Amino acid sequence: MTPAPRMQRPLIIGLTGSIGMGKSTVAQMFRDENIAVFDADAQVHRMQGPGGVLVPMIETAFPGTTGPNGTDRQKLAAAVLGNPAKLAALEAIIHPAVAQERMNFIAAHTQDEMVVFDIPLLFEKGGAEAVDQIIVVSAPADIQRRRVLARPGMTAAKFEQILQLQMADAEKRRRADYVIDTSQNLDETRAALRDIINKLRTGLAQSRQKTDTD
């Protein structure tokens, strides 16, 4: 019996980077290049928002953290930050739902040459094995700190707590296939991204050519 052909799928790019490194900006640049982006954080926001599928489960696990507008993210963060057991309980609710949304996204983009998974904790949660290429967005620590502390409601203590949950930037850069330095201006950042996209397209073309001649 002839085996069924492998389902066509796009090259999957994992886009990651620590808080304040400019990942959202680079993700938008991918969209500007007509490359579809799966935004894990955006999916979580939607599922935790008004009428979101995760709201009842979150309320059961963390009473008082939800209301008519969905999950109160500040209350939920206060409930889990610094408590590994509670954080693990929250992740057990969120991660399976996000994984299903990611599968739906791939099913909707099987004909694309490449897509992006925008995942903040790509390395920390073992997601690196699910992507083909990894791009890490990075910037010097002083720039990162200045960006993060400028956010509404952010404090130095909260920033430090978040950093404790994230892999060191140097280690992320070491594991990356490509690194984009966002301390440069937007035009330079966009040019760096386009250079990476061109390299990936060249690799795809060479791979297809090799497959056709085998």
N, C-alpha and C positions, 0 to 999 in steps of 0.2 A: 504494500500500500504506500502510495506517495504521501509523505508528511505534509500537513497543511502549512502554507507559507506563513512566516512570521508577520504579524500585523504591522503594517507600516506605521512608524511613529517619527516625530521630529527629533532632532538633536536637542537634548535637554540641558540647558545652562542653569547652573545653580548660582544665584546672585546672593551674596551675603556680606556681612560687615557688622561691626559692633555699633552700639548706639552712637548717634551723632556723626557717623562717618560719611553720610551723604548717599546712602543706598537708595532712598526714595527718589532722589534727583536722578540717579543713574537709571533706575527702573523706568522713569518717565522718558528718559532719552531712548531707551529700547522701544517704547511705544511709539515715539516719534519716528523711529526707523521701521515702523509697521511690523514689529515683532511682538507677539502676544506675551503678556506677563501674567502669571498666576501669583497674586499677592496674598500670601498666607495671612498676614495681619488684617487685611481688608475683609477676608472671608470670616475671620474670627469676629471682627466688629459686627458684620452683618448677622452672624448667627447668635451674637450676644445682644443685638439691638432689639427694638420693639417687635414682639411677636417672634423673635428668633428661636430656632429649634433647641438651642442649648440653655435658654433661660430657665425653664423648669428644673432641669438637672442641676444647674448652678445654685438655684435657690434652695434645693433640697440639701445639697452638700454644704452650702455656705449661707445659712438663713440671714435674711436682712440685707443681702447684697444686690437684690434686684427690685424692680418696681415697674410702673407703667411704661417707662422709657427703656425697659430692658435692664441689662446689667449696669450697675453703678461701678465703673471701672476703678475709681479711686477706692471705694469700699472693698472691692474684691482684691485689689493690690495690697491694701493694708492687711487683709486677712491672710494672704499667702506669703508675702515677702518676709524672708528670714525664717520661714517655717517649711523645711524640706518636705515633710509629710503632707502638709496641706497643698503645697505646690504640686506634688506628684498626683494628688487626688484631682486637682484642677486639670492637669495635663491629661489624665486618663479620660476626662470628659471631652476635652477639646481635640486632642490629636487624632482619634479615629474619625471624627467628623471632618476635619481638615483633609485627611487622607482620601476620604471619599470624594470631596470636592475636587481634589487634585486629579483623581482618576477621571472624573467627569470632564475636567478641563482638557486633559490629553485626548479623550475620546472626541472632543469637539475640534481638535486641531491636528488630527492625524496627517493631513495633507501639507502642513507647514514644514518648511525646511528646518526651522529651529524655534524653540519657545524658551521662556525664562521662568524659573521658579524663584520668586523673591521670598527667601526664607531667612529671617534674622538669626535663628539658632541652627543653621544648617549642620555645622560640625558638632555642636553640643548635644543635639538630639539624634545623631546618627543618620541624618538625611543625605550625607555626602555620597553614600552608596547608590542613591536613586537618581543621580544626575551624571551626565557625560563629561561636562566641563564645569569648572568652578571659577567664578570671578569674585574676588574679594575687593570691596571698596574700603579704602583706608585713608587716614590723614594723621598728621602728628598729634600727639596726646594733648598738647595745649590747645590746638584748634578744636579737637573733639570736645574737650571740657567746656570751652567757651560756648560752643554750639548748644550743648546739652543744658547747661545752666541758664541759657537764655529762654528755655521753654517754659511756658506757664506752669506753675505748680511744682517745678523741679527744684530740688534742694541738693546740696552737696552730699548729704547723708544718703538720700535716695539714689543719687548717681552712683555712689560707691557700692550700694547694695546691688544695683543692676550689673555693675562691672563684675562683681563676684560671681554672678551667674553666667558670665560670658567668657569664652576662651580668650586668652591674651591676643591682642592684635598681631603681634609678631608671629605667633604660632599659626594664626589664620593665613597670614601672608605666605608663610613657609609651605603650607599645604595647598595653596591656590595654584591653578593653572595660569591665571592672569590676575594682575593687581592693577586697580585704577586708583591713582592718587587724586583725591578730590580737594587737596589744598591749592591746586591750580585753579585758574578761572574756568568758567563754564564752557567757553569755546575750546579750551585745551582738553577739558574732561571729555567733551563730546568727540573731539578728534581722536582721543585715546580709545574711546569705546568703538568708534567706527573702524579703527585699525584692527581691533580684536575681532569685530564682526567679519571683516574682510578675510582675516586669517582663518576663521572658522568656516567660512564659505569655501575658501580654497581647499581646506581639508575635506569638506563634504564632497566637493567635486572630484577630488583625487580618489576618495573612497568609492564613489559611484563608478568612476572609470575603471578602477581595479576590479570591482564586482562584475562589470560588464565584460571584462576580458578573461575572467577566471572560467 
